[in-house]
Amino acid sequence: MFLAGWVLGTAAGLGLAAGLLIGSIGVGGIILVPSLIELPIGTTDEERVNTAVASCMFSYIFVGLAGGCAYARKKSVNWRSTLWIFFGAVPGGAVGAIIVGYLKALWIKLILYSLVMLSAIYSMYRTIKQHKLKEQEAPEDLETVEPGSILDHCAWKGRITRVGIGMIVGVGSALTGTSGPVILLPILLTLHWDT
């Protein structure tokens, strides 16, 4: 299928915007899939959704590598914790990619748009909560990690939990075509994990 120049230009602009957001705040892929679905990149709804999801997932490889290298240079990556999430995310992504082949475009869109809404609601909740904490001027509690808890990435409970979360993130990302942080960041922020 031949795509018009304006479609390619629009897709490139959306990709650039998403890449900038992913690199700077970790979340941006969530704008890419819904936008690409609306472009004439296929003749049927199924074709547009599958092309958008596959294109986005492929592009996140390079955006993730670039952003990961930048954060690694700043030494802001906890590699022990991240590795366990990775061990779950890779097979989860494969499972999600297989599942997406069996779902109708309508279901993928419903899952995707639900994720967009949940992400927006969670972001508003976190913003309001942080604003209220600043108004109270209460010192932020520094949590200590108890050895052997699920927060301890050196304990088996913590490792297994991270693999499970990685699986959820991998499946969810592959099903919706969103980048993993859309699902992972709310989980990590809620649990106060370092990664």
Phi, psi and omega in degrees: 000132180270128180259138178294156181301321181294328178292314179296319178296317178297315179298319179295318178297317177296319178297319178297314179298315180296318179298318177297317179293317180298315181292327184270318183239358176090345181231129178190338181295343182293338178275339188285310185297308179301325179291315180294327179300328182279346177279153179283070181259007178197165182271336178240166178299317179301317181295317179297315181295312181297320179294317180296313181297312182296317180297316181294315181300320179294318182292331181293338177302312185284321178295318179296319178296315181296311179295319179299318178295319179296315179291325179294321178298328178277000180059038180253023178244125174273096189296324180298316179289316182298321181300320180292324175294319178302318181298335176268325185292322183295306177294328177297320177296321178295317179297316179299320179295325177290315181299319183299333178291341181259349183268147174286154181303324180301316181292321178296317178297317179298317178296314181299309183291329174295319178296319178299313180296315179297320179297317179295316180298316180296319179297318178296317179301311181297320181296314179296317180298316179295321179297316179295322178295321179293322179295324180283344182051037177276138178295140182288133179290129175265112182278139174259145182270122177283133177301135178090354180278173179291344177281341182277108183287352177271341180273153181298323178301314180296320180294313180297319178299317179295321177297317178297317177295320177300319177299314179300315180295316180297313179297312181298320180292316181291328179291322188256344183079007178276160177286152183305322181300337178301324180266320187288317184301314177300324179294311182295319180292323178294319182274355182058044180268147170262140179218000000 
